[in-house]
């Protein structure tokens, strides 16, 4: 029963690490740290958020820092914060499509006021199909990096609230649109197993602004309780229900200072923004491709990881029979 490790990692502004196709001298320590974080997990499929733009840059990074161990799977560039897959033997790329019409701009009525608003992705999801093993089964992966909730351009509290609510509405619009794509993919009986992974800029539950909208990104994408056969599983869920308080306290993938409220002890908000969601068929151990239950992990939160990025990777194991 072969094991395959899937990983998602937001590498902070990887695009800014390169000059003329090579790592800048000033960024070599960061590149070495990123490589160490990746290689100690050594995933078979790695989804990178905030990736570099050019394939030549990724080829250089892989050759110089990852022992030439990976191949690059990418569509057209998403801009300064790109989306890219790395994969290694015995995984093979079957297809990658960055021009799926579902990811183009669309309109929807988020406010339920009879008026459609126009939305778009800042970074269109990257959808790819991989084969697990020489003649093994295939799996569909959808890498996402959603709209951030951060408000960085306000001058007063009123504007902060206004933009924060608008950001939540955009997140929900993106979630609903992604879920509509997923629903079409899982409808056929012979549909491929699906993994949705990436920096979703959202965690479980509703924050005060999401309560106003009534929905959140992650829970919308996971699926409705009224369609139980379509509910996805978050691979870190086991940590939330673990009996150990120490384990539950580690359920966060990035931290940041509050833009409004400072704390006397200098603490930061710790939030769970990075996720791997597996389709419901992958929870059945007798299926050809299935998730190894409770195998989801967060990468070590040590000095090396802190030098590498402002996010920690999330990874899990899937198996084939």
N, C-alpha and C positions, 0 to 999 in steps of 0.2 A: 504494500500500500504506500506508494510514493508520497512524500510531503513536499509542498511548495509554499514558500513564504511570500506573502503580499505585504507591501509597505507603502504608506503615504508620508510625505515629508515636505513641509514648507521650508524651503531654503531661502532665507531672507535676501531679497534682491540679488539673486545669483547673476542676473544680467550685468550688474555693476562690477562684478569681479574680473571681467575680461577687458583686454585691450589688444586689438589686432589679432583676435582669435586665441589669445593665450591669457592665462591667469596673471594679473598684475602682481608685481613684486610685493606690493603692500597687502595683497590678499592671499598670499601663499599660506600663511598660518591658518586662516579661516578655511581655505580649500583643504588643507591637511586634516583639519578637525571635522569638516563635513565628510570627507572620505572615511575617517575612522568611525564615525557614527554609522555610516552606511555599511562598511565592511564587517563590523562586529555583529550586525544583524544579517548581512549578506542575503538580501531578499532575491527571489527569482523574478519578481515583478515589482518595480518601484515607480510610484506616481509622484512626480515632483511638481510642486506649486511654486510660483515665483521663479521659474526656471529661466535659463538663458535663452536668447532668441535663436541663435544660429546652430545648426547641426555641427559645424566645424568646431564650435566652442565646446559642445558636449563631447565630441570625439577627443579633443585635447584633454579635457578633464578626465575622461575614462582612461585614456592611455597613460597619462602622467600620474594619476592619483588612485585609480581603481584597478590597477593591474591589467588593464585592457580586458576586463572581465565581462563587460556589458555591451549591448547594442542599443541604439536609440530608436524609439518609435515616436514620431511627432507628425502633426499635421502642419497647416499654415500657422505662422506665429500669431500669438494672442497679444503681442506687444511687449512692453517692458517687464511684465509679469506673466511669463509664458507658462504653458502646461505641456509636460513631456513625460513619456514613459521610458525607463530603462528596463531591459530584460536580459536574462542570461540563460545559457543552456541548462536543462534541455527544453526550455520554453522557446517557442517560435512565434513571430508575428504573423497573423493571418490577414488582418486588414486594419486600417486606421482611416477614419473619415472625419474630417473637420468641417465638412460642408453639408451636414444633415440639416434639412430645411427646418426641422423643429427648433433648432438653436438660433434661427434668425430672429430679428425683432418681431414682437407680437403685441396684441392689445388684449386687455382683460379688465373686468370691473372689480377691482379690489374693494372699493368702498360700498358696494351694493347700492349704488345710487342711480343705476341705469346709464352711467357714463363710462365708456371704455377709456382706459389710460394706456399709453404706449410704453412698453418696457423693452429692455435689451440686456444681454449679458455683457459685463465688462470684459470677461474672458469666457468665450464659449466653451462649454464642456468638451473634453477630448474623449472620444469614444473609440475603443480598439478591441479587437478580438485576438486572443492568444491561444495557441495550442500547447497543451501541457504534456510534454514528452514527444517522442518521435512519431508515434501513431496514436497519441492519446486524445482525450476529449478537448473541446474548446470551451472558452469562458469569455464572456463580454465584460469589459471594465469601462467605467465611466468616471473620468477624473474631473473634479469640480473645484473651483475656487470662487466663492460667491462674493457678493457685495459686502464690504465691511460695515459694521455698525458704528465704527468710530466717526466722531464728528470733530474735524480738525480745523474748521474755518469759521467758527462762530465768535461773536463778540459779546453776546449776552445770553442769559438763561432762556429767554423766550425763543431765540433763534435755535439754540441747542435742542430744545424740545421739538421744534418744528422739523428740523433736519433729521433728528433721531427717529421720529415717527415715519418720515418719508423713507428712510433707509430700511425700516422694518417692512414697510409695504412692498418695497422693491424685493427684499429677500423672500417674502411670501409669494410674490408674483413669479420669481425664479423657481421657487420650490414647486408651485403648482404646475408650471410648465414642464419642469423636469419630470415630475411624477406622471404627467400625461404621456410623456415619451416612454417611461418605464412601463406604464400600463399597456401600451401597444406591444411592447417587447415580450411581456410575460403572458400575454393572452394565448398564443398558440401552445398546444400541448407539447410540442417539440422545441420550445424556446430554450435558448442557452442559459446557463447559470449567469447571474449578473452580480457584479460587485461595484458599488458606488463608493468612491473614496476621495478624500481630499480635505482641504481647509474649507469648512462650511460656515465659518464665522458665526456659529450658533451652537448651543448646547441644549440639554433637555429642559423642559419647562418653559414658562412664559415670563419674560422680563416685563416691567411695567408698560413699555411701549408695545410689546407684542400682545399684551392683554387688551389693549385698545383695538388692535387689528383682529384679535381672536385666534391667531394662528402663529406658528413659528416655522422656520425652515426645516430643521431636522425632522420634526414629528410629521410634517406634511409629506416629506419625501419617504419616510418610513412606511406610511400608509395608514388607511382608515381601519378602525376596529369593526366597521360595518362591512369590510371586505377582508376578513381575516386571512384568506389564502394568499393575499398579496402583501402582507406585512413583512418588511425587511428586518433583519436582526443586526443590532450594533455589537461589534465584536468585543467592546469594552464593557458591555452591560454587566458581566459577572463581577466586575470591581464594585459596582454600585450596590450589589446585594451581598457582597462579601461580609462575613461576620467580623472581620478585623477593621477597626476604625482607622488603623494606620494605612491599610490598603485603600479604603474609601477616600482618605485624604489625598492620596496620590492621583486621583482621577482628574487631572488637568493637563493640558498640553501646551499652554503658553501663559505668561503673566505680563501685566502691564500696570502702570500707574494710572489712577483715576484722573480724567481730565478736569474734573470739577472739585472733588473732595480729596484732600491730602490727609494722611494719617500721621499721628504724632510719632509712631514707631517705624515709619518708613515702609510699611507693608505695601504689597501689590495685589491687585486682583488676580486670582488664579482661575482660569476658565478652560473649559473642555470644548475646543473648537474643531479639532481634527478627528475625523471619523472614518471607519470602514464599515459599510453596510452590506450584508450579504442577502441574496434573495432567499425566499422561504424554502425553495427546493433544496438549498444547500444545507439545511438543518437536518436532512434525512441521511443517516449514515449509510444507507444502502444505495444512495444515488451515485452515479459515476463520478461526479465532482461534489464534494461536500466539505463543509467547514468543520474543523476540529474544535469541538466545543470548548469554550473558555480558554482558547489559545491566544486571544487578543492581549496585546501588551503595549506599554508606552516605553520608548527608549530611555536609557539611563539619563537621569538629570544631574550630570556631573559637570566638571569644569570644561571638559572637551566639548560636550554638547552645547554649553553656553557660549563658547567661542564660535561654534558653527552657525547657530541660528537662534532666532527668538521663539522658535517652535521646537517641540520634541516630536519625533516620529511615532507613528502608530503602526503596528504590524500584527499579523496573524498567520495561522497555518491553515491551508486547505489540503485535502487529500483526494486522490483518485483511486478507483478500483477497476 
